[in-house]
Amino acid sequence: MRFSEICSKQVVNMKDGSIIGKVHDAEIYREDLCIKSFYVVECAGFINRMLPWLFPMEEIEIPISDIVHIGEDVIMVKLSC
């Protein structure tokens, strides 16, 4: 699976069913080039997208160990916090 395909998927928390956002970035181990974690930003509204310097988006780091399933449309995670 390509990273561009993962970026288009919604990230959903399995504990409460809430939509966290979409994958924005990934952190990769330098030694073996494996993905360490994904960075997710919440889905921004129109104003937030047009004026990102006034309304910065917070990134949430999701370690690979918290990912339960990567499906066709969504990524299911179980956040520990």
C-alpha positions, -999 to +999 in steps of 0.1 A: +000+000+000+013+034-009+014+063+015-007+084-008-035+058-004-032+059+034-035+097+034-069+096+018-084+074+046-103+086+077-088+076+111-115+063+135-110+057+172-126+023+181-131+031+218-157+058+211-163+057+174-151+093+169-134+104+137-099+117+145-090+130+111-068+121+082-031+109+081-009+139+074+026+126+079+046+095+090+077+090+111+101+063+098+130+045+116+162+054+099+179+020+105+154-003+088+130+022+071+099+009+089+071+032+099+072+042+135+040+063+138+015+083+118+006+120+124-031+127+121-048+162+117-085+167+123-106+175+092-105+212+089-134+234+080-134+259+052-122+289+073-094+267+088-082+257+054-083+292+040-065+308+070-042+282+084-019+307+101-048+320+122-062+285+130-033+261+133-042+224+132-030+202+160-012+169+150-019+137+169+008+111+169-005+076+166+021+048+171+018+018+148+011-004+179-023+014+183-034+007+147-059-022+147-069-024+110-063-006+078-094-010+057-105+001+023-120+034+035-109+039+072-080+032+095-092+018+129-071+027+159-074+021+196-059+051+213-045+045+248-052+081+260 
